[in-house]
Amino acid sequence: MRAYDRLKPYMEKAMAIKTALTLFEWDNETLAPQEAGELTASVIGLLSGEYLEAAAGEEVEQLLARCEAEDAALSSEAERAIVREMKEELERVRDIPKEEYQEFARLTARSASIWAKAREEQNFAVFAPALASIIRYQKKFAGYRAQKGEALYDVMLEDYEKGFTMESLDRFFGLIKTHLVPFLQKIKTEGRRIDDSFLTGDYPEYKQEKLARFLAEYVGFDFKRGVLAVSAHPFTTNLHNKDVRITTHYTKRVDSSLFSVIHEAGHGIYEMGIRNDLTLTPVGQGASMGMHESQSRFFENMIGRSEFFWMPIYEKLRGLFPDELGEIPLEAFTDAVNKVQPGLIRTEADELTYSLHVLIRYEIEKLLIEEDMDVREIPRVWADKYEEYLGVRPSHSGEGELQDIHWSQGSFGYFPSYALGSAFAAQIYYHMRENMDFDGLLARGELGVIREYLRENIHQYGRLKTSRQILKDTTGEDFNPLYYIRYLKEKYGKIYRVKN
Ligand code: ZN
């Protein structure tokens, strides 16, 4: 018997436990009752221990070593990739003592509700001790895995985006800082005024939900394999390519839910497009966080915020909200949904200022991990950076450092992939425009052609390729952040009628 065939049942068990854990995560954010937290956290802690055993037990370690030695016996690219991914997962967790791993899982399960409470009370001090513990664990865990001389934050970054370290990200964010901060200033002082007041108003929730379902389906989210629910913070999760779950939230601003849904549908379409032979294996998910974000932002911005996208469906939208939008021409609507407005909330940010929000988180994470900054410093540093880059200052923690759930989940090194994703999307966008009548397809409602292109070049592969490889194979060149800068300057220069 091949070592791989003996390894396979372990892989399947690990994936089954992981799927169950994912479902708990989903449930925590959507339907779980308020008091479920503590007890469910202990179930999650126990299952996490089981996962560790199945994914990184001694037997698995030996089998993986044999699989590598018997490389010729591996019969497909997929098998080779599964062994590679399992090896990496093993290295990620091997040196973490089981008790510490379980303790950390319990801590993060609990801290989500501590964070939520702190946010509600607008009081960072409530969350600070939990956050300090999470950072301590994260640094400890990264330390177990770091190669000699490797920076801890680089270890964390590697989990989300292979091949991107502080060195390359400093360069990337440096470009953003030098080009976009002054460009934003120019738009604020020289750009024309855009009215978006009609986007806020009496948009009944049941109608917004109807619109959300329509749009998700229109861009290609398959409701036979997916669901849409409500959560405080929109997100996507997937159990496998036949069960993909997205959420949104409904507010007084109709465009908030509308673009959240298109964004999450973009994530969902990626997961649904992964090949059947890869799903429910460690290779059966998006290539990286950044590549995932490139797809959601591609759907949200390149597709969803284009005037051509709305041409075939704007009448439907107007019909749904005649009082609010009946008098608003299409051009005024698409101008409004592209309005640049430096604000405090990342998830509500316009496309131009979005990466500045990410830049701020990147700089703070570097301070926390590499400079050992005290967590109690976060509120002040956060506010100062917002003032410097965006010209706004939060008046309380709820609209400042408590707005994102990521740190409470132990996700450090995650944020940069949001900005990288936008940059990947811009590079793919320019390449696609050379190869198809992109605007015409949108105007005719033929989104299937665009979706098929993305499935063919990106989605189907899961993690068979890295994000860098996908970019190269799809666009013919390595990652090039200048496309992103060019995209933003061209688009917003035109909308605001300023020279870039
Ligand atoms: Zn996203």
Boltz pocket constraint, residues with backbone or C-beta under 6 A from the ligand:
constraints:
  - pocket:
      binder: B
      contacts: [[A, 263], [A, 267], [A, 292], [A, 293], [A, 296]]
      max_distance: 6.0
